[in-house]
Every structure is written in C-alpha cells, then in structure tokens.
Amino acid sequence: MNEFLDKNKKLILIILIIIAIELSGHGIFASFIRFLNSINSV
C-alpha cells in the first residue's frame, strides 16, 4: 500500500484538487448543470 501511495501521490493530489473545485461549485460538472438549468428555465 505504501508503494502505491508513493507512486500515485501526484495523481491523488490532482484528484483531490478536482474534487475540491467541483464541490466549491466552480468545476466543469457544476458549470454544465447550471448551463442545463438555464436552458430549462427559458
């Protein structure tokens, strides 16, 4: 398990950053959902 963490630390960090951005509401998924909602509300 420790070797796995050493090799993938950068990948794990990137994933955590992406998750943090998504949860804060500024990610690609949040933007896409807002876009769909704006189409539906017209």
C-alpha positions as a Markdown table, in Angstrom:
| # | Residue | x | y | z |
|---|---|---|---|---|
| 1 | Met | 0.0 | 0.0 | 0.0 |
| 2 | Asn | 2.8 | 2.4 | 0.8 |
| 3 | Glu | 4.4 | 1.8 | -2.6 |
| 4 | Phe | 1.1 | 2.6 | -4.2 |
| 5 | Leu | 0.9 | 5.9 | -2.4 |
| 6 | Asp | 4.5 | 6.9 | -3.3 |
| 7 | Lys | 3.9 | 6.2 | -7.0 |
| 8 | Asn | 0.5 | 7.9 | -7.2 |
| 9 | Lys | 0.9 | 10.9 | -4.8 |
| 10 | Lys | 0.7 | 13.4 | -7.7 |
| 11 | Leu | -2.3 | 11.6 | -9.1 |
| 12 | Ile | -4.1 | 11.6 | -5.8 |
| 13 | Leu | -3.3 | 15.3 | -5.2 |
| 14 | Ile | -4.7 | 16.2 | -8.6 |
| 15 | Ile | -7.9 | 14.2 | -7.9 |
| 16 | Leu | -8.3 | 15.9 | -4.5 |
| 17 | Ile | -7.9 | 19.3 | -6.1 |
| 18 | Ile | -10.5 | 18.4 | -8.8 |
| 19 | Ile | -13.0 | 17.2 | -6.2 |
| 20 | Ala | -12.4 | 20.4 | -4.1 |
| 21 | Ile | -13.1 | 22.6 | -7.2 |
| 22 | Glu | -16.2 | 20.6 | -8.1 |
| 23 | Leu | -17.6 | 20.8 | -4.5 |
| 24 | Ser | -17.0 | 24.5 | -4.4 |
| 25 | Gly | -19.3 | 24.9 | -7.4 |
| 26 | His | -16.7 | 26.1 | -10.0 |
| 27 | Gly | -16.0 | 22.8 | -11.7 |
| 28 | Ile | -16.9 | 21.6 | -15.2 |
| 29 | Phe | -19.8 | 19.5 | -13.9 |
| 30 | Ala | -21.2 | 22.3 | -11.8 |
| 31 | Ser | -21.0 | 24.7 | -14.8 |
| 32 | Phe | -22.6 | 22.1 | -17.1 |
| 33 | Ile | -25.5 | 21.6 | -14.6 |
| 34 | Arg | -26.0 | 25.4 | -14.4 |
| 35 | Phe | -26.0 | 25.5 | -18.2 |
| 36 | Leu | -28.7 | 22.8 | -18.4 |
| 37 | Asn | -30.8 | 24.6 | -15.8 |
| 38 | Ser | -30.6 | 27.9 | -17.7 |
| 39 | Ile | -31.8 | 26.1 | -20.9 |
| 40 | Asn | -34.7 | 24.5 | -19.0 |
| 41 | Ser | -35.8 | 27.8 | -17.3 |
| 42 | Val | -36.1 | 29.7 | -20.6 |
